Amino acid sequence: MKNIENEIDGKELKSKTEWFVTHCRRAGLKVTPQRIAVYQELLKTNEHPSAEILYQKVKQIFPSISLDTVNRTLVTLSEIGAAFVVEGSGDAKRYDAGSDKHQHFKCIKCRRIIDFHHKPFDDIKIPAYINDKFKVLRKTVYIEGICDLCDK
């Protein structure tokens, strides 16, 4: 199980932001500085932040932005495929802008979510009876347990 770090350099941030702007325009969305800021802050972290955490970061750039705007932006980003909700149970929604193939491990003690990549999980086979009845849009692997830091 290889851990994936989400450290992004300036060149990659610029490239992904350009992709995002193009993607928004194709989806008929306005490209606002606030929307770009939310997306960029999500790109910069590997912590799978909640809307509240992103709000605190974006508020430093746009002091008048509201939590509702950040929430609505995150929903929009997930609807157009620029971000994903990391599935879980009971906690606040957590978001991930990582577009590379990867999976998630969530510690049930500290709530930390860790990206990892295990190649066999990339191409999970969907049973025929599911494919016959439904249109599968995304396949994810989500594992819960105790992380290395909490297990000490």
NORMOGI-V420349 format. One record per pair of residues at least 4 apart in sequence whose ideal C-beta (glycine too) atoms are under 6 Angstrom apart, sorted by the first residue. I is the first residue (numbers start at 1). J is the second residue. D is the distance in Angstrom with one decimal. If there is no record, write none. Layout:
# NORMOGI-V420349
i:j:d
I:J:D
I:J:D
This chain:
# NORMOGI-V420349
i:j:d
1:116:4.8
1:118:5.7
2:117:5.3
3:116:5.5
4:102:5.1
4:115:4.0
4:117:5.5
5:46:5.9
6:46:3.4
8:12:4.9
8:13:5.2
8:43:5.6
8:44:5.9
16:43:5.8
20:39:5.2
20:82:5.7
21:31:5.1
24:29:4.2
24:31:5.1
27:80:4.8
34:62:5.6
34:65:5.6
35:73:5.5
37:58:5.0
37:61:5.2
38:58:5.6
38:70:5.8
38:73:4.5
41:54:5.5
41:57:4.6
41:58:5.7
42:83:5.9
42:95:5.9
42:97:4.2
43:97:4.8
45:49:5.8
48:86:5.1
48:94:4.4
48:96:5.2
48:113:4.1
49:53:3.7
49:54:5.0
50:92:4.2
50:94:5.6
51:55:6.0
51:70:5.2
51:71:4.7
51:74:5.5
54:58:5.9
54:70:5.5
55:59:5.9
55:67:4.7
55:70:4.3
58:62:5.9
58:65:5.6
59:63:6.0
59:65:5.8
65:69:5.3
74:95:5.5
77:82:4.3
77:83:3.8
78:83:5.2
78:85:5.5
83:95:5.1
83:97:4.9
84:96:5.1
85:93:5.3
86:94:4.5
86:96:5.3
86:104:5.5
86:113:5.7
87:142:5.3
98:102:5.9
101:122:4.9
102:115:4.8
102:117:4.7
103:116:5.7
103:121:5.3
103:141:3.9
104:113:5.5
104:142:5.1
105:114:4.7
105:116:5.9
105:143:4.8
106:113:4.9
106:144:5.1
107:112:4.8
107:147:3.7
107:150:5.7
108:144:5.4
109:146:5.9
109:150:4.1
110:150:5.3
112:147:5.7
121:141:4.6
124:139:5.0
126:130:5.1
126:131:5.3
126:136:5.5
128:132:5.9
130:134:5.6
146:150:5.1
146:151:4.9
